[in-house]
Amino acid sequence: MRITFAILFVLSFHARVQSTERPNILFIFTDDHALNAISAYGGPLAKIAPTPHLDRIASEGMLFKHCLVTNSICGPSRAVVLTGKHSHLNGFKTNKNRFDGSQQTVSKLLQKAGYQTAIIGKWHLKSVPTGFDHHEVLKGQGQYYNPRLFTGGKPTQHTGYTTDIITDRSLKWLDERDPKKPFLLMSQHKAPHGKWEPALRHLNLFDKIDIPEPPTLFDDYSGRSRAAKNHKMGIAKDMGPSRLMFKYSSKFTPEQFKVFNAYFGPRNKAAKQAQLTGKARTRWNYQRYIKNYLRCVKAVDENVGRLLKYLDEKGLADNTVVIYSSDQGFYLGEHGWFDKRWMYEESLHMPLLVRWPGVTKPKSISKALVSNLDFAQTFLDIANAKQPADMQGRSLTSILKGQTPKNWRKTHYYHYYEAGGHGVPIHYGVTNGTHKLIRFPSEKLDAWEFFDLKKDPMELKSQYEDASYQDSIRELKNELQRLRKLYKIEN
């Protein structure tokens, strides 16, 4: 009896020590959140649309300047986060694919390492989540109001604003989890993905101001290949009535609709009567779009604040690594565009903010080339779990500890596979942070682009034919070949 009690005591003590030594991981993941819409990154919107709770993570931890996506589209980016493998290996190249839940994922590996795992909110991979002790996920994109969340394939209807509800459900799970185990919680929002329907409490936000236009709003694409000019993601022509809120996407309650339509209805009527054309119409579309987008971001920031407050109040903050990111960047009118997909800077860059109390120095900034390819191995390393040899990224923990390895990657490989979406062709390329080489391989296009990012940060002029850049182009072509071989890319 004494021996049995002693064994139980030792096991119980060991479990408590494990939970204390191995940090919890709170991964907050949004959809289409541009760096320019996070005030910690600076930029022209920082004072107009501050994000104080996101900024808090950066202030108390590290901000990554160059976190680059491998494939700038929603589902494929999420599959990379789960597997630590490029799209061609995890089988999810485009949003038309279905994620193979039988494969190795970081959530399964953390389960084996003793972590309690949960995913709540946007999944967008079509299959039922695996490797999670608990999952409540939106079907497809979900809607901004009154979402259905599926648990084990069974739907539950909720009433309210989706960004708030995902946080409500995340907090509920945190309250009900096993406190003896460390946890991975992936709290994943629809916002600020289109179509941008703000919370009722934010409808009047930004009413009294005009948001500054990006300098490339009226880009004519003359300095690049035909690829950019063939787009179908223009604020002027391609947004459509739902993105511009002439048509609503959510299924509102009568009370919600009354308030929502009381705001947009009269403004829509006035806009139609004005019959704007040309640049005036583009400018009106931009203001309608950017204000609704930033209103959706406001709700995200508020809900990040709720999660941070919970960690503080429950005494979990010191032993929880908080990671904020989004599945890719997004165009906020730059080049006259909305959406993502391109290897150009605005859609290539993902936000990444990490707070790791006692490990990461507050107000740190990293300029290393990191990627969503690194997230899975970072989670495993934080948990002191084994990193499988077939994962293709690299743990960020050394960087978070203030020591960027001397042999850290100097280049990043990108590959977009979803031909035709918003007029964006298949392309792939490589960047070293100062120069970028892009290949458009289709027979109709068959083009290369090369940019000097220091002299031309807005990527307005391809220098591929410029004789003075041929050595740099040759070097990047060689690096492109090396990376394609390294990552086992056959076509």
Secondary structure, 3 states (H helix, E strand, C coil): CHHHHHHHHHHHHHHHHHHHHCCEEEEEEECCCCHHHCHHHCCCCCCCCCCHHHHHHHHCCEEECCEECCCCCHHHHHHHHHHCCCHHHHCCCCCCCCCCCCCCCHHHHHHHCCCEEEEEECCCCCCCCCCCCEEEEECCCCCCECCEEEECCEEEECCCEHHHHHHHHHHHHHHHCCCCCCEEEEEECCCCCCCCCCCHHHCCCCCCCCCCCCCCCCCCCCCCCHHHHCCCCECCCCCHHHHCCCCCCCCCCHHHHHHHHHHHHHHHHHHHHHCCCHHHHHHHHHHHHHHHHHHHHHHHHHHHHHHHHHHHHCCCHHHEEEEEEECCCCCCCHHHECCCCCCCHHHHEECEEEECCCCCCCCEEECCCEEHHHHHHHHHHHCCCCCCCCCCCCCCHHHHCCCCCCCCCCCEEEEECCCCHHHCCCEEEEECCCEEEEEECCCCCCEEEEEECCCCCCCCCCCCCCHHHHHHHHHHHHHHHHHHHHCCCCC
